[in-house]
C-alpha cells in the first residue's frame, strides 16, 4: 500500500510551538455533493497543537507583545475568548512560562471550558445574553481583570493587528503554495476578522482576481455592515467562534468581494455530514464554511478551485453539534408531531446501568456518582426491584462506614413511576405534575427522565403537524 507523503517535516522539534502551522489541504470528494461544482479544498486547521486555527494568532500576539515590552517575564495573559484562542494562548503560556486567565461566555460548550482548565487557565465564565456595552460582557470583564492585575496583558484579539499579520505571513502563503497558485475563491467566516483578512490580503497580493467570500451566521452584524455600511442590532446565534456584535479592528472589509449568511442548522448538519462521509471531524463553523463554499463552487466553472477552512475540531462539540438530543432540542433536526409522538422521540442520550441487590453499596455509589445515573435502578435480571436510596447511602458515608461491607439491598427504596419508550408523551407530562423523575424501560434496561430533561425535550414537538 502506498503511504502518502506527510505535509509536515519529519524532523523532531524542540517545542510544540514549532508544530503550529503547515496544516494539510485536503480535497473534498467530488461525490460529497450531488450538484455539479468545481473542486473544493479544505484547510485542516484543527490539526494545530491545541486543535484550532487560533494557535497561529496566539503565538503571534504573545511574541508581538514581548517585542513591544507589553508582556514581561512573570506576567499574566488575560483574554476574552470563545474557547479556541484561549486554548492556543494556554499552550503558548505553558511553553513560555506565563500565567493565564481566560474569560468565556456561558454559551460555549462545556468541553471547551474543561479544556481551558485542563491546560492550566483560571477560567471566568460570563453571561452570553448581555450587550457589548454591559460591564459583564466577556470583553469588558477581560479588559478590567487585565487592568487590575499586576503584569497583566490583554491581547484583545479582536483589535490586535498581530492577529491579521499572522495569517498574512503564514496561513495565506501556505494556501497559495499548496494550491500552486491556482485558486479562484477563498471562503471563510470571521469572528475577530484576522483569519479572513490576513489570508485575503495574502491571496489578493498574489492574484487580485481571487474572490474573498465572507460567511456570517444570522444575528451577526458583519455581513450587513459589509453590504450596507450600517450597524444592525445583533441577535443570537448558536455557531461558535464566528460572527460579531461589534466591528473588529482585525477585520478589513475592503478585501471582501461577497458575504453569505448561513443558518445555524445548515452549518451543524453539514459538519455532521462531513464527519460521516469523509472522516473530517470538524466543528460547527467548519460546517458553515463548507455550506458557503459549496454555494460558491456551484457558480464557478468546473476547472475552478475553492478553498475554505476547517477552523477547529468536532471534539469540542460532542455535547452540542454531535449530540442528537441537543440538535433535536434546538430544532436543528426535524421536529416530531405532537399528535403521534411517543416517549422514545423525546429522550436524550444517557448512560444506562442497573445494579444487583447483592452488589456492594460501594459499587452502586460509584455508578451513581461517576456515571451520573440517577436514580440508579436495582434489578434482578429483567425485574426492577427499586432504586438506590441516595439519602441512606449518604448517611453511611457521613458516618465513615465502609460501603464495601454493605449490599445494595440495604439501601433500596421504591422506584419512581415507570413508562416505556412506546408510551404516548402525554403520559409523562401527566406524571410530572406530581413527580420530579421517571424511569423509562428501554431495550437494554432503564433510563431516567428528569423534569429538567423534559423541559429541554418538549420543544421537539410540532404542535401544528
KAFENVEN-V591265 format. One record per residue. N is the residue number from 0. RES is the residue in one letter. PHI is phi in whole degrees, -180 to 180 (999 if undefined). OMEGA is omega in radians with two decimals (999 if undefined). Layout:
# KAFENVEN-V591265
n=N res=RES phi=PHI omega=OMEGA
n=N res=RES phi=PHI omega=OMEGA
This chain:
# KAFENVEN-V591265
n=0 res=X phi=999 omega=3.14
n=1 res=X phi=-78 omega=3.11
n=2 res=X phi=-97 omega=-3.11
n=3 res=X phi=-67 omega=3.12
n=4 res=X phi=-65 omega=3.12
n=5 res=X phi=-80 omega=3.08
n=6 res=X phi=-75 omega=-3.04
n=7 res=X phi=-95 omega=3.07
n=8 res=X phi=-66 omega=3.10
n=9 res=X phi=-89 omega=-3.13
n=10 res=X phi=-73 omega=3.09
n=11 res=X phi=-70 omega=3.10
n=12 res=X phi=-121 omega=-3.06
n=13 res=X phi=-90 omega=-3.09
n=14 res=X phi=-149 omega=3.09
n=15 res=X phi=-63 omega=3.11
n=16 res=X phi=-63 omega=3.12
n=17 res=X phi=-77 omega=3.11
n=18 res=X phi=-93 omega=3.13
n=19 res=X phi=-77 omega=3.09
n=20 res=X phi=90 omega=-3.11
n=21 res=X phi=56 omega=-3.13
n=22 res=X phi=-81 omega=-3.06
n=23 res=X phi=-73 omega=3.02
n=24 res=X phi=-111 omega=-3.00
n=25 res=X phi=-118 omega=3.13
n=26 res=X phi=-74 omega=3.04
n=27 res=X phi=-72 omega=-3.14
n=28 res=X phi=-55 omega=-3.10
n=29 res=X phi=-65 omega=-3.13
n=30 res=X phi=-89 omega=3.11
n=31 res=X phi=-65 omega=-3.08
n=32 res=X phi=-129 omega=-3.03
n=33 res=X phi=-89 omega=3.10
n=34 res=X phi=-100 omega=-3.12
n=35 res=X phi=-58 omega=-3.14
n=36 res=X phi=-164 omega=3.07
n=37 res=X phi=-92 omega=-3.13
n=38 res=X phi=-71 omega=3.04
n=39 res=X phi=-123 omega=3.10
n=40 res=X phi=-116 omega=-3.09
n=41 res=X phi=-113 omega=3.10
n=42 res=X phi=-89 omega=-2.97
n=43 res=X phi=-83 omega=-3.10
n=44 res=X phi=-74 omega=3.11
n=45 res=X phi=-71 omega=3.09
n=46 res=X phi=-88 omega=2.96
n=47 res=X phi=-68 omega=-2.98
n=48 res=X phi=-53 omega=-3.12
n=49 res=X phi=-92 omega=3.04
n=50 res=X phi=101 omega=3.11
n=51 res=X phi=-158 omega=3.09
n=52 res=X phi=-62 omega=-3.02
n=53 res=X phi=-72 omega=3.03
n=54 res=X phi=-57 omega=-3.09
n=55 res=X phi=-62 omega=-3.07
n=56 res=X phi=-76 omega=3.12
n=57 res=X phi=-59 omega=-3.14
n=58 res=X phi=-66 omega=-3.10
n=59 res=X phi=-65 omega=-3.12
n=60 res=X phi=-67 omega=3.13
n=61 res=X phi=-66 omega=3.14
n=62 res=X phi=-63 omega=3.10
n=63 res=X phi=-64 omega=3.14
n=64 res=X phi=-66 omega=3.08
n=65 res=X phi=-62 omega=-3.10
n=66 res=X phi=-65 omega=-3.13
n=67 res=X phi=-88 omega=-3.14
n=68 res=X phi=79 omega=-3.13
n=69 res=X phi=-80 omega=3.12
n=70 res=X phi=-122 omega=-3.05
n=71 res=X phi=-117 omega=3.13
n=72 res=X phi=-52 omega=-3.10
n=73 res=X phi=85 omega=-3.11
n=74 res=X phi=-77 omega=3.14
n=75 res=X phi=-124 omega=3.04
n=76 res=X phi=-82 omega=3.11
n=77 res=X phi=-129 omega=-3.06
n=78 res=X phi=-137 omega=2.97
n=79 res=X phi=-91 omega=-3.01
n=80 res=X phi=-155 omega=2.96
n=81 res=X phi=-90 omega=3.04
n=82 res=X phi=130 omega=-3.01
n=83 res=X phi=-75 omega=3.08
n=84 res=X phi=-62 omega=3.10
n=85 res=X phi=-60 omega=3.13
n=86 res=X phi=-64 omega=3.10
n=87 res=X phi=-62 omega=3.11
n=88 res=X phi=-66 omega=3.08
n=89 res=X phi=-61 omega=3.13
n=90 res=X phi=-63 omega=3.13
n=91 res=X phi=-64 omega=-3.14
n=92 res=X phi=-60 omega=3.14
n=93 res=X phi=-63 omega=-3.10
n=94 res=X phi=-73 omega=-3.03
n=95 res=X phi=-105 omega=3.01
n=96 res=X phi=86 omega=3.11
n=97 res=X phi=-104 omega=2.94
n=98 res=X phi=-78 omega=-3.06
n=99 res=X phi=-148 omega=3.02
n=100 res=X phi=-123 omega=-3.12
n=101 res=X phi=-124 omega=3.13
n=102 res=X phi=-114 omega=-3.00
n=103 res=X phi=-134 omega=3.11
n=104 res=X phi=-69 omega=-3.05
n=105 res=X phi=-75 omega=3.09
n=106 res=X phi=-80 omega=-3.09
n=107 res=X phi=-75 omega=-3.06
n=108 res=X phi=-63 omega=3.11
n=109 res=X phi=-64 omega=3.10
n=110 res=X phi=-61 omega=-3.14
n=111 res=X phi=-64 omega=-3.12
n=112 res=X phi=-63 omega=3.13
n=113 res=X phi=-64 omega=3.13
n=114 res=X phi=-64 omega=-3.12
n=115 res=X phi=-61 omega=3.12
n=116 res=X phi=-68 omega=3.13
n=117 res=X phi=-63 omega=3.14
n=118 res=X phi=-86 omega=2.98
n=119 res=X phi=101 omega=-3.10
n=120 res=X phi=-83 omega=2.84
n=121 res=X phi=-82 omega=-3.02
n=122 res=X phi=-109 omega=3.06
n=123 res=X phi=-114 omega=-3.11
n=124 res=X phi=-102 omega=-3.09
n=125 res=X phi=-119 omega=3.14
n=126 res=X phi=-69 omega=-3.14
n=127 res=X phi=-84 omega=-3.02
n=128 res=X phi=-94 omega=3.07
n=129 res=X phi=-123 omega=-3.13
n=130 res=X phi=-77 omega=-3.11
n=131 res=X phi=-64 omega=3.14
n=132 res=X phi=-84 omega=-3.07
n=133 res=X phi=-67 omega=3.13
n=134 res=X phi=-63 omega=3.10
n=135 res=X phi=-91 omega=3.06
n=136 res=X phi=-62 omega=-2.98
n=137 res=X phi=-62 omega=3.09
n=138 res=X phi=-70 omega=3.14
n=139 res=X phi=-68 omega=-3.14
n=140 res=X phi=-66 omega=3.13
n=141 res=X phi=-63 omega=3.13
n=142 res=X phi=-61 omega=-3.12
n=143 res=X phi=-67 omega=-3.14
n=144 res=X phi=-62 omega=-3.14
n=145 res=X phi=-62 omega=-3.12
n=146 res=X phi=-68 omega=-3.09
n=147 res=X phi=-89 omega=-3.06
n=148 res=X phi=-100 omega=3.06
n=149 res=X phi=-57 omega=-3.12
n=150 res=X phi=77 omega=-3.12
n=151 res=X phi=-74 omega=3.10
n=152 res=X phi=-135 omega=3.13
n=153 res=X phi=-102 omega=3.14
n=154 res=X phi=-60 omega=-3.12
n=155 res=X phi=51 omega=-3.02
n=156 res=X phi=-54 omega=-3.09
n=157 res=X phi=-68 omega=-3.09
n=158 res=X phi=-127 omega=-3.09
n=159 res=X phi=-101 omega=-3.08
n=160 res=X phi=-69 omega=3.05
n=161 res=X phi=-62 omega=3.06
n=162 res=X phi=-57 omega=-3.12
n=163 res=X phi=-62 omega=-3.08
n=164 res=X phi=-63 omega=-3.13
n=165 res=X phi=-63 omega=3.12
n=166 res=X phi=-82 omega=3.05
n=167 res=X phi=-65 omega=-3.08
n=168 res=X phi=-81 omega=-3.04
n=169 res=X phi=-108 omega=-3.00
n=170 res=X phi=-58 omega=-3.12
n=171 res=X phi=-63 omega=3.12
n=172 res=X phi=-66 omega=3.11
n=173 res=X phi=-60 omega=-3.12
n=174 res=X phi=-61 omega=3.14
n=175 res=X phi=-59 omega=-3.12
n=176 res=X phi=-68 omega=-3.13
n=177 res=X phi=-66 omega=3.09
n=178 res=X phi=-86 omega=-3.10
n=179 res=X phi=54 omega=3.09
n=180 res=X phi=79 omega=-3.14
n=181 res=X phi=-104 omega=3.10
n=182 res=X phi=-145 omega=-3.10
n=183 res=X phi=-105 omega=-3.12
n=184 res=X phi=-153 omega=3.00
n=185 res=X phi=-118 omega=-3.02
n=186 res=X phi=-126 omega=3.10
n=187 res=X phi=-165 omega=3.03
n=188 res=X phi=-78 omega=3.10
n=189 res=X phi=-133 omega=2.98
n=190 res=X phi=-114 omega=3.01
n=191 res=X phi=-73 omega=-3.11
n=192 res=X phi=93 omega=-3.06
n=193 res=X phi=-66 omega=-3.11
n=194 res=X phi=-65 omega=-3.11
n=195 res=X phi=-61 omega=-3.07
n=196 res=X phi=-74 omega=-3.13
n=197 res=X phi=-64 omega=3.11
n=198 res=X phi=-66 omega=3.14
n=199 res=X phi=-60 omega=3.13
n=200 res=X phi=-64 omega=-3.12
n=201 res=X phi=-62 omega=-3.09
n=202 res=X phi=-71 omega=-3.12
n=203 res=X phi=-70 omega=3.04
n=204 res=X phi=-67 omega=3.10
n=205 res=X phi=-76 omega=-3.10
n=206 res=X phi=-153 omega=-3.07
n=207 res=X phi=-60 omega=-3.11
n=208 res=X phi=-83 omega=3.07
n=209 res=X phi=-62 omega=3.14
n=210 res=X phi=-84 omega=3.10
n=211 res=X phi=-108 omega=-3.03
n=212 res=X phi=-113 omega=3.06
n=213 res=X phi=-85 omega=3.13
n=214 res=X phi=-132 omega=-3.07
n=215 res=X phi=-139 omega=2.96
n=216 res=X phi=-84 omega=3.03
n=217 res=X phi=-60 omega=-3.09
n=218 res=X phi=105 omega=3.02
n=219 res=X phi=-79 omega=-3.09
n=220 res=X phi=-95 omega=-2.94
n=221 res=X phi=-67 omega=-3.10
n=222 res=X phi=-62 omega=-3.13
n=223 res=X phi=-66 omega=3.13
n=224 res=X phi=-65 omega=3.12
n=225 res=X phi=-63 omega=-3.08
n=226 res=X phi=-78 omega=-2.98
n=227 res=X phi=-118 omega=-3.05
n=228 res=X phi=76 omega=-3.12
n=229 res=X phi=-116 omega=3.12
n=230 res=X phi=-87 omega=3.07
n=231 res=X phi=-99 omega=3.05
n=232 res=X phi=-75 omega=-3.13
n=233 res=X phi=-67 omega=3.12
n=234 res=X phi=-128 omega=-3.11
n=235 res=X phi=-78 omega=2.99
n=236 res=X phi=-152 omega=-2.99
n=237 res=X phi=-100 omega=-3.13
n=238 res=X phi=-63 omega=-3.03
n=239 res=X phi=-104 omega=2.99
n=240 res=X phi=89 omega=3.12
n=241 res=X phi=-132 omega=-3.10
n=242 res=X phi=81 omega=-3.09
n=243 res=X phi=-150 omega=3.04
n=244 res=X phi=-118 omega=2.97
n=245 res=X phi=-146 omega=-3.14
n=246 res=X phi=-86 omega=-3.10
n=247 res=X phi=-78 omega=3.14
n=248 res=X phi=-68 omega=-3.14
n=249 res=X phi=-80 omega=-3.08
n=250 res=X phi=-101 omega=3.14
n=251 res=X phi=-113 omega=-3.07
n=252 res=X phi=-65 omega=-3.07
n=253 res=X phi=-69 omega=-3.13
n=254 res=X phi=-83 omega=-2.96
n=255 res=X phi=-94 omega=-3.10
n=256 res=X phi=-96 omega=3.12
n=257 res=X phi=-161 omega=3.11
n=258 res=X phi=-134 omega=3.10
n=259 res=X phi=-114 omega=3.11
n=260 res=X phi=-112 omega=-3.08
n=261 res=X phi=-120 omega=-3.12
n=262 res=X phi=-71 omega=-3.10
n=263 res=X phi=-55 omega=-3.09
n=264 res=X phi=-59 omega=3.10
n=265 res=X phi=-62 omega=-3.12
n=266 res=X phi=-62 omega=-3.06
n=267 res=X phi=-70 omega=3.13
n=268 res=X phi=-66 omega=3.12
n=269 res=X phi=-68 omega=3.11
n=270 res=X phi=-61 omega=3.12
n=271 res=X phi=-65 omega=3.11
n=272 res=X phi=-64 omega=-3.13
n=273 res=X phi=-61 omega=3.14
n=274 res=X phi=-64 omega=-3.06
n=275 res=X phi=-74 omega=-3.05
n=276 res=X phi=-95 omega=-3.07
n=277 res=X phi=-127 omega=-3.04
n=278 res=X phi=79 omega=3.07
n=279 res=X phi=-86 omega=-2.97
n=280 res=X phi=-100 omega=-3.00
n=281 res=X phi=-123 omega=-3.06
n=282 res=X phi=-85 omega=-3.05
n=283 res=X phi=-64 omega=3.12
n=284 res=X phi=-68 omega=3.05
n=285 res=X phi=-66 omega=3.06
n=286 res=X phi=-62 omega=3.10
n=287 res=X phi=-59 omega=3.13
n=288 res=X phi=-60 omega=-3.08
n=289 res=X phi=-71 omega=3.05
n=290 res=X phi=-56 omega=-3.14
n=291 res=X phi=-66 omega=-3.14
n=292 res=X phi=-62 omega=3.10
n=293 res=X phi=-65 omega=3.11
n=294 res=X phi=-63 omega=3.13
n=295 res=X phi=-65 omega=-3.08
n=296 res=X phi=-61 omega=-3.13
n=297 res=X phi=-71 omega=3.13
n=298 res=X phi=-97 omega=-3.04
n=299 res=X phi=-108 omega=3.08
n=300 res=X phi=-65 omega=-3.03
n=301 res=X phi=-62 omega=-3.10
n=302 res=X phi=-93 omega=3.13
n=303 res=X phi=-81 omega=-3.12
n=304 res=X phi=-135 omega=3.10
n=305 res=X phi=-118 omega=3.11
n=306 res=X phi=-120 omega=3.01
n=307 res=X phi=-139 omega=-3.07
n=308 res=X phi=-102 omega=2.88
n=309 res=X phi=-109 omega=-2.93
n=310 res=X phi=-66 omega=-3.11
n=311 res=X phi=-150 omega=-2.99
n=312 res=X phi=-90 omega=3.05
n=313 res=X phi=-67 omega=-3.14
n=314 res=X phi=-63 omega=3.13
n=315 res=X phi=-82 omega=-3.03
n=316 res=X phi=-133 omega=-3.12
n=317 res=X phi=-64 omega=-3.12
n=318 res=X phi=-88 omega=-3.13
n=319 res=X phi=-125 omega=-3.03
n=320 res=X phi=-54 omega=-3.07
n=321 res=X phi=-99 omega=3.03
n=322 res=X phi=-106 omega=3.10
n=323 res=X phi=-59 omega=-3.12
n=324 res=X phi=-62 omega=3.14
n=325 res=X phi=-64 omega=-3.14
n=326 res=X phi=-63 omega=3.11
n=327 res=X phi=-70 omega=-3.14
n=328 res=X phi=-58 omega=-3.08
n=329 res=X phi=-85 omega=3.12
n=330 res=X phi=84 omega=-3.14
n=331 res=X phi=-88 omega=2.96
n=332 res=X phi=-114 omega=-3.02
n=333 res=X phi=-55 omega=3.06
n=334 res=X phi=-77 omega=-3.12
n=335 res=X phi=-117 omega=-3.09
n=336 res=X phi=-63 omega=3.10
n=337 res=X phi=-65 omega=-3.12
n=338 res=X phi=-74 omega=-3.03
n=339 res=X phi=-118 omega=-3.03
n=340 res=X phi=-64 omega=3.03
n=341 res=X phi=-116 omega=-3.10
n=342 res=X phi=-58 omega=-3.13
n=343 res=X phi=-59 omega=3.13
n=344 res=X phi=-75 omega=-2.99
n=345 res=X phi=-112 omega=-3.12
n=346 res=X phi=-78 omega=3.04
n=347 res=X phi=-94 omega=3.07
n=348 res=X phi=-71 omega=3.11
n=349 res=X phi=-143 omega=3.00
n=350 res=X phi=-68 omega=3.08
n=351 res=X phi=-125 omega=3.11
n=352 res=X phi=-164 omega=2.99
n=353 res=X phi=-132 omega=3.07
n=354 res=X phi=-111 omega=3.12
n=355 res=X phi=-92 omega=-3.13
n=356 res=X phi=-61 omega=-3.12
n=357 res=X phi=-87 omega=3.08
n=358 res=X phi=-64 omega=3.14
n=359 res=X phi=-75 omega=3.09
n=360 res=X phi=-65 omega=3.10
n=361 res=X phi=-60 omega=3.13
n=362 res=X phi=-65 omega=-3.13
n=363 res=X phi=-64 omega=-3.14
n=364 res=X phi=-64 omega=3.11
n=365 res=X phi=-65 omega=3.13
n=366 res=X phi=-64 omega=-3.12
n=367 res=X phi=-67 omega=-3.06
n=368 res=X phi=-83 omega=-3.05
n=369 res=X phi=-68 omega=-3.09
n=370 res=X phi=-98 omega=3.05
n=371 res=X phi=67 omega=-3.13
n=372 res=X phi=-97 omega=-3.07
n=373 res=X phi=-143 omega=-0.11
n=374 res=X phi=-72 omega=-3.10
n=375 res=X phi=-87 omega=-3.13
n=376 res=X phi=-67 omega=3.01
n=377 res=X phi=-115 omega=-3.00
n=378 res=X phi=-139 omega=2.98
n=379 res=X phi=-110 omega=-3.04
n=380 res=X phi=68 omega=-3.14
n=381 res=X phi=-97 omega=-3.12
n=382 res=X phi=-99 omega=3.11
n=383 res=X phi=-80 omega=-3.11
n=384 res=X phi=-98 omega=-3.10
n=385 res=X phi=167 omega=3.11
n=386 res=X phi=-135 omega=3.13
n=387 res=X phi=-64 omega=3.04
n=388 res=X phi=-85 omega=-3.05
n=389 res=X phi=-67 omega=3.13
n=390 res=X phi=-65 omega=3.12
n=391 res=X phi=-67 omega=3.12
n=392 res=X phi=-64 omega=3.12
n=393 res=X phi=-65 omega=3.11
n=394 res=X phi=-64 omega=3.09
n=395 res=X phi=-61 omega=-3.13
n=396 res=X phi=-65 omega=-3.14
n=397 res=X phi=-62 omega=3.14
n=398 res=X phi=-90 omega=3.09
n=399 res=X phi=76 omega=-3.10
n=400 res=X phi=-77 omega=3.11
n=401 res=X phi=-83 omega=-3.05
n=402 res=X phi=-70 omega=3.09
n=403 res=X phi=-71 omega=-3.12
n=404 res=X phi=-92 omega=-3.14
n=405 res=X phi=-120 omega=3.05
n=406 res=X phi=-90 omega=3.11
n=407 res=X phi=-58 omega=-3.08
n=408 res=X phi=-59 omega=-3.14
n=409 res=X phi=-73 omega=-3.13
n=410 res=X phi=-130 omega=-3.12
n=411 res=X phi=-113 omega=3.08
n=412 res=X phi=-133 omega=-3.09
n=413 res=X phi=-65 omega=3.11
n=414 res=X phi=-76 omega=3.00
n=415 res=X phi=-70 omega=3.12
n=416 res=X phi=-55 omega=-3.11
n=417 res=X phi=-115 omega=3.04
n=418 res=X phi=-122 omega=3.11
n=419 res=X phi=-113 omega=-3.14
n=420 res=X phi=-60 omega=-3.05
n=421 res=X phi=-88 omega=-3.12
n=422 res=X phi=-70 omega=3.09
n=423 res=X phi=-59 omega=-3.09
n=424 res=X phi=-62 omega=-3.11
n=425 res=X phi=-66 omega=3.08
n=426 res=X phi=-62 omega=3.12
n=427 res=X phi=-68 omega=3.12
n=428 res=X phi=-59 omega=3.12
n=429 res=X phi=-64 omega=-3.10
n=430 res=X phi=-69 omega=-3.14
n=431 res=X phi=-69 omega=3.05
n=432 res=X phi=-68 omega=-3.08
n=433 res=X phi=-128 omega=-3.12
n=434 res=X phi=-134 omega=3.10
n=435 res=X phi=-93 omega=-3.08
n=436 res=X phi=-148 omega=3.07
n=437 res=X phi=-126 omega=2.94
n=438 res=X phi=-108 omega=3.11
n=439 res=X phi=-117 omega=3.12
n=440 res=X phi=-77 omega=3.11
n=441 res=X phi=-115 omega=3.12
n=442 res=X phi=-65 omega=-3.06
n=443 res=X phi=-103 omega=-3.11
n=444 res=X phi=154 omega=-3.13
n=445 res=X phi=-139 omega=3.02
n=446 res=X phi=-131 omega=-3.11
n=447 res=X phi=-92 omega=3.04
n=448 res=X phi=-134 omega=-3.13
n=449 res=X phi=-92 omega=-3.14
n=450 res=X phi=-59 omega=3.13
n=451 res=X phi=-68 omega=3.03
n=452 res=X phi=-63 omega=-3.09
n=453 res=X phi=-65 omega=3.12
n=454 res=X phi=-63 omega=3.13
n=455 res=X phi=-76 omega=-3.05
n=456 res=X phi=-85 omega=-3.05
n=457 res=X phi=-58 omega=3.08
n=458 res=X phi=-63 omega=3.08
n=459 res=X phi=-67 omega=-3.04
n=460 res=X phi=-79 omega=3.04
n=461 res=X phi=-104 omega=-3.07
n=462 res=X phi=-83 omega=3.12
n=463 res=X phi=-95 omega=-3.07
n=464 res=X phi=-81 omega=999
